[in-house]
Amino acid sequence: MSSKDSFFKYITESNTTKGDFIPIGAAMLDGETLTNAFVKIPLKTMNRHGLIAGATGTGKTKSLQVLAENLSDKGIPILLMDIKGDLSGLAQPSTGHPKITERHEKIGLPFEPKGFPVELLTLSEQDGVRLRATVSEFGPVLLSRILDLTETQSGIVSVIFQYCDNHKLPLLDLKDFKKILQYATQEGKAEFNEAYGRISTSSTGAILRKIVELEQQGADLFFGETSFDTQDLLRIDENGRGYINIIRLTDIQDRPKLFSTFMLSLLAEIYSTFPEQGDSDRPELIIFIDEAHLIFDEASKALLNQIESMVKLIRSKGVGLYFVTQNPTDVPEEVLSQLGLKIQHALRAFTAKDRKAIKLTAQNYPDSDYYDTEALLTSLGIGEALVSALDEKGRPTPLAATLMRAPMSRMDVLSAEEINTLNAHSKLVKKYNETIDRESAYELLNDKIEQAEAKELKEKAKKEQEALEKAASKKRSRTTRTRSSAMNPIVKVLTSATFIRSVFGILTKVMKK
């Protein structure tokens, strides 16, 4: 048996599955594609997370597109982070090309152009379904980690949330949270001191500065109502295909704090609301995070710990996370070790640092008798990748240099008119795009402060009135005493004892006569 025949047998046997799967291409040996030597990804292990990596222009986005399309066809919903703006074309069928036909003939798979059910979502004011969450839904722990607070400052945040719970003050947006922080050290200082102990103004000032920093990256658009219900990510269309939910992030590339804030809130919400799946035959939801380094580059240690924990725990909910980035070293080792599927496109060795990264990347893949992995990483062509997945028993499949299949949908962005048409037919746009600013902590605290001030003014006015009346009473009393002491001289003479004795003397003499 030739080495080509033995390799074909090796690949086909190791990619045999009992359950459903996605064929993503055909294996290659010595630069030649082996037709029908399909490289398969079992649906059963797609909740074990994954990585799509490679230098710019090597085909990462197209690999993401292929996975999303095939998952949708299997009835599995998708959530995509579209940083570059080139994934909206999933909604329209491919226009086809002779090179695509040739590629698929080599692979041994038919090519069928088709569009997919797409929902456009947005964190900003771009057209699409508005994604929001309330401050209360974040909770004190996650909010403290997002803001990178100290232990003391985190304790104050917990106290603030507890006070709002006890006094039924809804924390919906950032202005609510800023207002209660100010109230705790100003108008409500005595109330907080009595119930929770002294709260330092320097600590609340530091927290406020962190919130302002978050606001400057556009977080005020994200926090508020109507909150997005993660169950709306699980929709299936009338043909049984999963919706591909695309978050348009082209305008927040320079705002990584907002991006990581959203991601952490989303994962936390999914984890808390999705039921446990155990070892099911298919995932409930697959999330692709493009330009994943945006999450990790700006993340604090506390935030990284939160991400690592979520990656480990969320797969039990039937959710798979797929990180898309240029180099595997962009992803922390603790996260990288949890990723079952690895699709590695070509890397470029321009510098000593690049060569070191390639060497480290090669060590992340199973050893192979057929490939020099380190050398192959720099010689792969566009649309070719090294692939290693997990089989249905959770074991790594043999490393395969793979000619990747082409996307069935358009490999380009939608026009403005196409986007408007898509949004016009969206049920979720109608559900979430109305801005609601109901009475919350900000308004309730302002009312409370106004009532307290009005009461204080009333009491002050009452005390001033009482003081005036008291002063007037004293004045009247002094006037009476003055009048009585300054008696009329005539009356004083007529009522004097001397005058009375004289009168009586005269009367006595008159009567004797």
C-alpha positions in Angstrom: 0.0 0.0 0.0 1.4 3.4 -1.0 1.8 6.2 1.5 -1.1 8.0 -0.2 -3.4 5.1 0.2 -2.4 4.5 3.8 -2.9 8.1 4.5 -6.4 8.1 2.9 -7.3 5.1 5.0 -5.9 6.7 8.1 -7.9 9.9 7.6 -11.2 8.2 6.6 -11.1 5.7 9.5 -10.2 8.4 12.1 -13.0 10.6 10.8 -15.7 7.9 10.9 -18.7 9.1 13.1 -21.9 7.5 14.3 -23.7 10.7 14.8 -24.2 13.9 12.6 -21.2 15.9 11.5 -20.0 18.7 9.4 -17.5 18.0 6.5 -15.3 21.0 6.2 -12.9 19.8 3.5 -10.6 17.1 2.3 -7.2 16.1 3.6 -4.0 16.9 1.7 -0.7 15.1 1.6 2.5 16.6 0.0 0.4 19.5 -1.4 -2.1 17.2 -3.2 -5.8 17.0 -2.2 -7.2 13.5 -1.6 -10.7 13.6 -3.0 -13.3 12.1 -0.6 -10.8 12.0 2.3 -13.2 14.2 4.3 -12.2 15.9 7.4 -15.3 15.9 9.7 -16.3 17.7 12.8 -18.8 15.7 14.9 -21.7 17.8 16.2 -21.5 15.9 19.5 -18.2 17.6 20.5 -18.9 21.1 19.1 -19.7 22.4 22.5 -16.1 21.7 23.5 -15.1 25.1 22.0 -12.6 25.9 19.3 -10.0 28.2 17.7 -9.7 29.5 14.2 -6.3 31.2 13.7 -4.1 32.4 11.0 -2.4 35.5 9.4 -4.4 38.2 7.7 -5.8 37.0 4.3 -5.3 33.3 4.8 -9.0 32.4 5.0 -10.0 32.6 8.7 -13.3 34.5 8.1 -14.2 32.0 5.3 -13.7 29.1 7.6 -15.9 30.8 10.2 -18.5 31.4 7.5 -18.4 27.7 6.4 -18.9 26.5 10.0 -21.8 28.9 10.6 -23.6 27.9 7.4 -23.4 24.2 8.0 -24.4 24.6 11.7 -27.4 26.6 10.5 -28.3 23.9 8.0 -28.3 21.4 10.9 -30.8 23.6 12.8 -28.2 25.0 15.3 -28.4 28.8 16.0 -25.3 30.9 15.7 -24.0 34.1 17.3 -21.2 35.9 15.4 -19.1 38.9 16.3 -18.6 40.8 13.1 -15.7 43.2 13.8 -14.7 43.8 10.2 -18.2 44.0 8.7 -17.7 41.2 6.2 -20.1 38.6 7.5 -23.5 40.1 6.6 -23.2 38.4 3.2 -24.4 35.1 4.9 -27.9 36.3 4.2 -27.4 36.1 0.4 -26.4 33.1 -1.8 -22.9 33.0 -3.4 -22.6 34.2 -6.9 -20.4 31.2 -7.6 -17.0 31.1 -9.4 -15.1 28.6 -11.6 -12.4 28.4 -8.9 -15.0 27.5 -6.3 -16.3 24.7 -8.6 -12.8 23.4 -9.1 -12.1 23.4 -5.4 -15.2 21.4 -4.6 -14.4 18.9 -7.3 -11.1 18.3 -5.6 -12.7 17.9 -2.3 -15.5 15.6 -3.5 -18.4 17.7 -2.2 -21.2 19.3 -4.3 -21.4 23.1 -4.2 -24.9 24.6 -3.6 -25.1 28.4 -3.4 -27.7 29.5 -0.8 -28.4 32.3 1.7 -29.2 31.8 5.4 -31.6 33.2 7.9 -29.8 36.2 9.4 -30.6 38.7 12.2 -28.4 41.8 12.5 -27.8 43.0 16.1 -26.0 46.1 17.3 -24.5 47.5 20.5 -24.4 51.0 19.2 -26.7 53.2 17.0 -26.1 51.1 13.9 -29.1 49.7 12.1 -30.2 46.4 13.7 -31.6 44.8 16.9 -30.5 46.9 19.9 -28.7 44.8 22.5 -29.1 46.1 26.1 -28.8 44.9 29.7 -29.6 46.5 33.0 -27.1 47.3 35.7 -29.1 45.0 38.0 -28.7 42.1 35.6 -25.0 42.5 35.8 -25.0 42.2 39.6 -22.3 43.5 41.9 -19.7 40.8 41.3 -19.6 41.0 37.5 -19.9 44.8 37.5 -16.9 45.1 39.9 -14.8 42.8 37.7 -15.7 44.8 34.6 -14.7 48.0 36.4 -11.5 46.4 37.8 -12.3 47.5 41.3 -10.4 46.9 44.5 -11.8 44.6 47.3 -12.9 47.7 49.3 -14.6 49.3 46.2 -16.3 46.0 45.3 -17.7 45.9 48.9 -19.2 49.3 48.4 -20.8 48.2 45.1 -22.3 45.2 46.9 -23.7 47.6 49.6 -25.2 49.8 46.9 -27.0 46.8 45.3 -28.2 45.7 48.7 -29.6 49.1 49.5 -31.4 49.3 46.2 -32.9 45.9 46.7 -34.1 46.8 50.2 -35.6 50.0 49.1 -37.0 48.8 45.7 -34.8 51.2 43.7 -34.3 49.6 40.2 -30.8 50.0 38.8 -31.4 50.1 35.1 -28.7 52.3 33.5 -25.4 54.0 34.5 -27.1 57.2 35.6 -29.0 55.2 38.2 -25.8 53.8 39.5 -24.0 57.1 39.6 -26.9 58.8 41.4 -27.0 56.2 44.2 -23.2 56.4 44.6 -23.5 60.2 45.1 -26.5 59.8 47.4 -24.5 57.4 49.6 -22.0 60.0 50.5 -24.2 63.1 50.4 -27.9 63.4 51.1 -28.2 59.8 52.3 -24.9 59.7 54.2 -26.5 59.4 57.7 -28.9 56.7 56.4 -26.0 54.6 55.0 -23.8 55.2 58.0 -26.5 53.9 60.3 -27.3 50.8 58.2 -24.0 49.8 56.6 -21.2 51.8 58.3 -19.2 54.7 56.8 -18.7 54.8 53.1 -15.6 56.6 52.0 -16.0 59.5 49.5 -12.6 58.7 48.0 -13.8 55.1 47.2 -17.0 56.2 45.6 -15.1 58.9 43.7 -12.8 56.2 42.3 -15.8 54.0 41.3 -17.4 57.0 39.6 -14.2 57.6 37.5 -14.2 54.0 36.4 -17.9 54.3 35.3 -17.1 57.5 33.4 -14.3 55.7 31.6 -16.8 52.9 30.6 -19.3 55.6 29.4 -16.7 57.1 27.2 -16.5 53.8 25.3 -20.3 53.9 24.7 -21.5 51.8 27.5 -24.4 54.2 28.2 -25.9 52.9 25.0 -25.7 49.3 26.2 -27.0 49.7 29.8 -30.8 50.1 29.9 -34.0 48.7 28.8 -35.4 46.7 27.0 -33.1 44.0 28.1 -32.2 41.4 25.4 -33.6 37.9 26.1 -30.9 35.3 25.3 -33.7 32.9 24.3 -34.1 35.0 21.2 -30.7 33.7 20.0 -32.2 30.2 19.7 -34.7 30.8 17.0 -35.2 28.4 14.1 -36.7 29.5 10.8 -39.7 27.9 9.0 -37.3 25.6 7.1 -35.7 24.2 10.3 -32.5 26.2 9.9 -30.9 27.9 12.9 -30.8 31.7 12.8 -27.3 33.3 12.3 -27.3 36.3 14.7 -24.6 38.8 13.6 -23.5 41.5 16.0 -22.3 44.5 14.0 -19.2 45.7 15.8 -17.4 47.7 13.1 -17.7 51.0 15.1 -16.4 49.6 18.4 -12.9 48.3 17.4 -11.3 51.1 19.5 -13.6 50.4 22.5 -12.4 47.0 23.8 -13.8 47.8 27.3 -17.4 47.9 25.9 -16.7 44.7 23.8 -15.5 42.7 26.8 -18.3 44.2 29.0 -20.9 42.9 26.5 -19.3 39.5 26.1 -19.1 38.8 29.8 -22.7 39.9 30.4 -23.9 37.8 27.5 -22.0 34.6 28.7 -23.1 35.2 32.3 -26.8 35.6 31.2 -26.6 32.4 29.0 -25.0 30.4 31.8 -27.6 31.5 34.3 -30.7 31.0 32.0 -29.8 28.0 29.8 -30.7 24.5 31.2 -28.0 21.9 31.8 -27.5 19.7 28.7 -25.0 17.1 29.8 -23.5 15.0 26.9 -26.1 15.8 24.2 -25.7 14.8 20.5 -25.6 18.4 19.3 -25.0 21.9 20.7 -27.8 24.4 21.5 -25.8 27.5 20.4 -22.4 28.2 18.9 -20.8 31.6 19.5 -17.9 32.9 17.3 -15.8 35.7 18.7 -13.9 37.4 15.9 -10.8 39.4 16.7 -10.7 37.7 20.1 -7.6 39.5 21.2 -9.8 42.6 21.8 -11.2 40.7 24.8 -8.0 39.5 26.2 -5.6 42.5 25.5 -7.5 44.9 27.7 -8.8 42.5 30.3 -7.8 42.8 34.0 -6.7 39.7 35.9 -10.1 39.5 37.6 -11.8 39.7 34.2 -9.5 37.0 32.7 -10.4 34.7 35.6 -14.1 35.3 34.9 -13.6 34.4 31.2 -11.6 31.3 32.0 -14.3 30.1 34.4 -17.1 30.8 31.9 -15.2 28.9 29.2 -14.9 25.8 31.5 -18.5 25.9 32.7 -20.7 27.0 29.8 -20.2 23.9 27.6 -22.4 22.0 30.0 -25.2 24.3 28.8 -24.7 23.1 25.3 -22.9 26.2 24.2 -19.6 26.2 22.2 -17.3 29.2 22.1 -15.0 29.7 19.1 -12.3 32.3 19.2 -11.1 33.7 15.9 -7.7 35.5 16.0 -4.4 35.9 14.1 -2.2 33.9 16.4 -3.1 31.2 19.0 -0.8 33.1 21.5 -3.4 35.9 21.5 -5.5 33.5 23.7 -4.4 32.8 27.3 -3.1 29.3 27.8 -5.8 28.5 30.4 -8.4 29.2 27.7 -6.4 27.6 24.9 -6.2 24.3 26.8 -10.1 24.1 26.8 -10.5 24.4 23.0 -11.2 21.1 21.3 -11.4 22.1 17.6 -8.4 23.9 16.1 -8.4 25.2 12.6 -5.0 26.8 11.9 -4.4 28.7 8.7 -0.9 29.8 7.6 1.3 32.0 9.8 4.0 34.3 8.6 7.6 34.2 9.9 8.8 37.7 9.3 10.6 38.2 12.6 12.3 36.2 15.3 9.2 36.7 17.5 7.1 35.3 14.6 9.3 32.2 14.4 9.1 31.6 18.1 5.3 31.9 18.0 5.1 29.4 15.1 7.2 26.9 17.1 4.9 27.3 20.1 1.8 27.0 17.8 3.1 23.7 16.4 3.3 22.2 19.9 -0.4 22.7 20.3 -1.2 20.0 17.7 -1.0 16.2 17.9 2.3 14.7 16.5 2.0 13.4 13.0 3.9 10.8 11.0 2.8 12.6 7.8 3.6 16.2 8.5 6.4 18.5 9.7 3.9 20.7 11.5 6.2 23.7 12.1 7.3 23.8 8.4 3.7 23.3 7.2 2.4 26.3 9.2 4.3 28.7 6.9 3.6 27.0 3.6 -0.2 26.6 3.7 -2.0 28.3 0.9 -5.1 30.5 1.1 -8.1 28.4 2.1 -5.9 25.7 3.5 -5.6 24.9 7.2 -4.3 22.4 9.7 -7.3 20.8 11.4 -7.6 18.8 14.6 -11.0 18.2 16.2 -12.3 15.9 18.9 -14.0 12.6 17.9 -17.3 11.5 19.5 -15.4 10.0 22.5 -13.6 13.3 23.1 -10.2 12.2 21.7 -8.2 14.4 19.3 -8.5 13.4 15.7 -5.3 13.0 13.6 -3.8 16.3 12.3 -4.9 16.9 8.7 -3.7 19.6 6.3 -7.1 20.4 4.8 -8.4 22.1 1.6 -11.3 23.9 3.1 -14.7 24.0 1.3 -16.0 27.4 0.1 -18.9 29.3 1.7 -22.3 28.7 0.1 -23.3 32.3 0.9 -21.9 35.6 -0.5 -18.3 36.3 0.5 -19.0 40.1 0.8 -21.0 42.6 2.7 -24.7 43.4 2.2 -25.6 46.7 0.6 -27.3 49.4 2.6 -30.6 48.6 0.8 -30.2 44.9 1.6 -29.6 45.7 5.3 -32.7 47.9 5.4 -34.8 45.1 3.8 -33.4 42.6 6.3 -34.2 44.8 9.3 -37.7 45.7 7.9 -38.7 42.0 8.1 -37.1 41.4 11.5 -39.5 40.6 14.4 -36.7 41.4 16.9 -36.2 45.0 15.7 -39.8 45.7 16.5 -39.4 44.1 19.9 -36.1 45.7 21.1 -35.6 49.0 19.3 -38.0 51.1 21.4 -36.1 53.0 24.1 -37.7 52.8 27.5 -36.8 55.1 30.4 -39.1 54.1 33.1 -38.9 55.4 36.7 -35.8 53.9 38.3 -33.2 54.7 41.0 -32.3 58.0 39.4 -35.8 59.4 39.4 -36.8 57.9 42.8 -33.8 59.2 44.5 -34.3 62.7 43.1 -37.9 62.6 44.4 -36.7 61.4 47.7 -34.1 64.2 47.9 -36.7 66.8 46.8 -39.1 65.6 49.4 -36.4 65.7 52.1 -35.4 69.2 51.0 -39.1 70.3 51.0 -39.6 68.9 54.5 -36.4 70.5 55.7 -37.5 73.9 54.3 -41.0 73.5 55.8 -39.5 72.7 59.2 -37.1 75.6 58.9 -39.9 77.9 58.0 -41.9 76.6 61.0 -39.0 77.2 63.3 -38.5 80.7 61.9 -42.3 81.4 62.4 -42.2 80.1 66.0 -39.1 82.3 66.6 -40.9 85.4 65.2 -44.0 84.7 67.3 -41.9 84.2 70.4 -40.0 87.4 69.8 -43.3 89.2 69.2 -44.7 87.8 72.5 -41.6 89.0 74.4 -42.0 92.4 72.9 -45.7 92.6 73.9 -44.8 91.6 77.4 -42.1 94.2 77.7 -44.5 96.9 76.3 -47.1 96.0 79.0 -44.6 96.2 81.8 -43.3 99.5 80.4 -46.8 100.9 80.2 -47.7 99.9 83.8 -44.5 101.3 85.1 -45.0 104.6 83.3 -48.4 105.4 84.9 -50.1 108.8 84.3 -48.9 111.4 87.0 -52.4 112.5 87.8 -53.6 109.0 88.4 -50.4 108.4 90.4 -51.2 111.5 92.6 -54.9 110.6 93.1 -54.0 107.1 94.2 -51.2 108.0 96.4 -51.6 107.4 100.2 -50.7 111.1 101.1 -53.5 112.4 98.8 -56.0 109.9 100.2 -55.2 110.9 103.9 -55.5 114.6 103.0 -58.9 114.0 101.5 -60.1 112.0 104.4 -58.8 114.8 106.8 -60.8 117.4 105.0 -64.0 115.3 105.0 -63.6 114.7 108.7 -63.4 118.5 109.5 -66.4 119.2 107.3 -68.5 116.6 109.0 -67.7 117.9 112.5 -69.0 121.3 111.7 
